[in-house]
Amino acid sequence: FIFNGEVTGPAITHLAQINPTFWLILGVGIARAELDRAEIGWVEPENVPVDKPGLLRDDYIPGNIGFDPLGLKPEDPEEFFEMQTKELQNGRLAMLAA
């Protein structure tokens, strides 16, 4: 599939068998995603007061980076808050169950 059967043997040796180019591409992809998220959520450092490092934008909701390809996010703020609460409760229940 991805590595064309190059990875063989016991699972403990699999990571060492992966081509280093894959790790480079993966690292660049993760760095780009994190930089995009930081630009969406945080105020630029030059616009932040000294006593408030890491200031979030006023219109930013943590986790909302504008990715909703299926259009599942409710437009109504009350309905959005209700869905957000349900997702948090479901996540907490899942952590307790794990």
C-alpha positions in Angstrom: 0.0 0.0 0.0 2.0 3.0 1.2 5.4 1.4 1.6 5.1 -1.4 -1.1 5.9 -4.2 1.4 9.2 -2.7 2.4 8.3 -2.9 6.1 8.6 -6.5 7.3 9.4 -8.4 10.4 8.4 -7.8 14.0 6.4 -4.7 14.7 9.0 -3.3 17.1 11.4 -2.8 14.1 8.8 -1.2 11.7 9.6 2.5 12.6 13.3 2.0 11.9 12.5 0.6 8.5 10.5 3.6 7.2 12.2 5.7 4.6 13.4 9.0 6.3 11.8 11.0 3.5 8.4 9.9 4.9 9.3 11.4 8.3 10.4 14.6 6.7 7.2 15.0 4.7 5.1 14.1 7.8 7.0 16.6 9.9 6.6 19.4 7.4 2.8 18.6 7.1 2.3 18.7 10.8 4.3 22.0 11.1 2.2 23.6 8.4 -1.1 22.5 10.0 0.1 23.9 13.4 1.2 27.2 11.9 -2.1 27.6 10.1 -4.0 26.9 13.4 -1.8 29.4 15.2 -2.5 32.1 12.6 -6.3 31.5 12.9 -6.5 31.4 16.7 -3.9 33.7 18.1 -3.3 37.4 17.9 -0.1 38.5 16.3 2.7 38.9 19.0 3.3 42.6 18.1 -0.4 43.3 18.9 -0.5 41.6 22.3 0.0 43.4 25.6 3.0 42.3 27.6 0.9 41.1 30.4 -1.3 38.8 28.2 1.0 36.4 26.2 -0.8 33.9 24.0 -3.9 36.1 23.6 -6.6 34.4 21.5 -8.7 36.2 19.0 -12.1 37.4 20.2 -14.0 35.6 17.5 -12.0 32.3 17.8 -13.5 29.3 19.4 -10.8 26.7 20.4 -10.9 23.9 17.9 -12.7 25.8 15.2 -10.2 26.2 12.3 -12.9 26.6 9.6 -12.8 22.9 8.5 -16.4 21.7 8.0 -16.6 20.0 4.6 -19.9 18.4 5.3 -21.6 21.5 6.7 -22.4 20.0 10.1 -21.7 23.0 12.2 -25.0 24.7 13.2 -25.4 28.4 12.2 -27.5 29.2 15.2 -25.2 30.1 18.2 -27.5 28.4 20.7 -27.6 25.2 18.7 -23.8 25.4 18.2 -23.3 25.8 22.0 -25.6 22.8 22.6 -23.7 20.6 20.1 -20.4 21.7 21.6 -21.6 20.7 25.0 -22.8 17.3 23.8 -19.4 16.7 22.1 -17.5 17.6 25.3 -19.7 15.4 27.4 -19.3 12.5 24.9 -15.5 13.0 25.0 -15.5 12.9 28.8 -17.5 9.8 28.9 -15.2 8.2 26.3 -12.2 9.1 28.5 -13.8 7.5 31.5 -14.6 4.4 29.6 -11.1 4.0 28.3 
